[in-house]
Amino acid sequence: MNTVVTVKNLEKSYNTKKAVDKINFIVNAGEILGLLGPNGAGKSTTINILSTILSPDNGEITILGHDLKKDINLIKQEIGIVPQDIAIYEEISTEKNVRFFASLYNLKGDQLNNQVKEALELVGLYDKRYDKPKTFSGGMKRRLNIACAIAHKPKLIIMDEPTVGIDPQSRNHILESIKILKKSGITIIYSTHYMEEVEEISDRIIIMNEGKIIAEGTKEELKQKVNDETTYYFNLDNLNNLNDKQFYKIDGVTKVKILKNTLEITMENSKDNINEIISVITSNNCRIENMGSKKASLETVFLELTGRNLRD
Amino acid sequence: MKFIKIVTFDFMNIVRNPMLLIVNTLFPLILIGVMGFVMSSVFGGEGSMSFYDYYGIKMIIFTALLIAMTASNTFMEEKVKAGNTRIIYAPVSKTSIYLSKLISTYILGTISYSILIFILQYLFHLNFGGRNILYIILLINILCLFGCSLGTLFCCFFKCEEGANSTMQIPLFFFLFFGGVIFGVHRLGKFVAALTNLSPIKWVNECAIRIMYDNDFSIYRPVLAFLLIASIICIIACQIIFKPEEYV
């Protein structure tokens, strides 16, 4: 598999604070790499460096075979950036926006016309091409923000939270557009706060915290990291007689939570003592109305690794 | 080629902004009309130089310097700043980014003030040097370039329109007040008279009056040279100060 981006020992500091601390990663051709991390994790700094607008303090970066230090314009020509803040002109028509930005990538004539049309069709704004973005909803503006980044047909697209603060319909549209881009062979780096988006579209995920990469892999690989335990929940008719100490006596139980109508017990996967738990429940004259288990999600992986929720 | 595209696009963005268009076209005309009318009514209008002539050149100088505000608007006004950000991601040099704003504003100023001066001399019969009108136009255009360079420099330095405009008002006020655009401040004493020499506007004003009424070109070249050198210094400072990542 070809490597589109190689990052080695990347470092960037602001005054004395290290925003990015010796990170290494690669992005393979045709994949969607999800970049996750709470605020201040170093995602935006990394993205700004890859977008060529921020110089790293140290490290080597190769994008599409070009050295970031030497060939900035060659890299810029082949990448598309979807910044977090919507970067469009509100007072001119949708088509003129896309046309102007695409023309900065040496497109002209029929090629320019066709690629502008394709970009607008992909994001579902072709019918609105004569409308000014100032009349658009937030979601439509975000879609135009993407169209402006893809009209020149970049080989690598870097998206920094492209769906922040928009309606579900527009979000779905954007996610579908991204899947279409991936199918056409484009490599995408996708930074977001929304775990469900990463789960839906990413082939691989990098989790950053405090300037470092703390985990990397496919979603299955990441879940495996915290999959040593399973949490069982029991909806009971009466929890008054239950005492958490009774459950802690069972081998493998690591956590017990007695909630209003629910009992939650976390147990090591290697010690499958579910029968003993049920015995304790029934011996206390409690009737199980419902029960189930919770698998590790990316949210729990993230919480486990960083000690923080993603939106903290 | 890309640079020309960006300049054209920036120019169209200025033209689409009614406020910027009015400030650089109708506003000088209104200013000259009002000042000329008010002063003529108060002091009378007899003599070789009417109040309309007097305020004609002064108000054109005034607005030509104030184009610095238009330059900062072209660069960082809320409505265009977001779109301008995307240019930073495109394969264009950082020089093209700030220089395109400067040049597009300068083109607007050049076209606008040249037409205005022609209209004022040949339609409203104000004195702009008679057959020396082209020298006056060149002088105003170079002053306009200085104004655009100053406005762009303040944007590069303060990174936002609000900060740039509010701070830029201080030197602009100094230049205009001590340049004697509203009234001859040199009459306020020797110290103030000495201060007026520090204002480039005083020399532009003096130069224009000498050409218009005495056919005297003795300070024409030095004034043009000063304005050009000051503009170049501003542009070099922009090149040093402007960092695209701070714009994002």
Boltz contact constraints between the chains, C-beta under 6 A:
constraints:
  - contact:
      token1: [A, 53]
      token2: [B, 88]
      max_distance: 6.0
  - contact:
      token1: [A, 53]
      token2: [B, 244]
      max_distance: 6.0
  - contact:
      token1: [A, 53]
      token2: [B, 245]
      max_distance: 6.0
  - contact:
      token1: [A, 53]
      token2: [B, 248]
      max_distance: 6.0
  - contact:
      token1: [A, 54]
      token2: [B, 245]
      max_distance: 6.0
  - contact:
      token1: [A, 73]
      token2: [B, 91]
      max_distance: 6.0
  - contact:
      token1: [A, 76]
      token2: [B, 91]
      max_distance: 6.0
  - contact:
      token1: [A, 77]
      token2: [B, 91]
      max_distance: 6.0
  - contact:
      token1: [A, 81]
      token2: [B, 89]
      max_distance: 6.0
  - contact:
      token1: [A, 87]
      token2: [B, 82]
      max_distance: 6.0
  - contact:
      token1: [A, 87]
      token2: [B, 85]
      max_distance: 6.0
  - contact:
      token1: [A, 87]
      token2: [B, 86]
      max_distance: 6.0
  - contact:
      token1: [A, 88]
      token2: [B, 83]
      max_distance: 6.0
  - contact:
      token1: [A, 89]
      token2: [B, 83]
      max_distance: 6.0
  - contact:
      token1: [A, 90]
      token2: [B, 79]
      max_distance: 6.0
  - contact:
      token1: [A, 91]
      token2: [B, 16]
      max_distance: 6.0
  - contact:
      token1: [A, 91]
      token2: [B, 79]
      max_distance: 6.0
  - contact:
      token1: [A, 100]
      token2: [B, 9]
      max_distance: 6.0
  - contact:
      token1: [A, 101]
      token2: [B, 86]
      max_distance: 6.0
  - contact:
      token1: [A, 103]
      token2: [B, 5]
      max_distance: 6.0
  - contact:
      token1: [A, 104]
      token2: [B, 2]
      max_distance: 6.0
  - contact:
      token1: [A, 104]
      token2: [B, 90]
      max_distance: 6.0
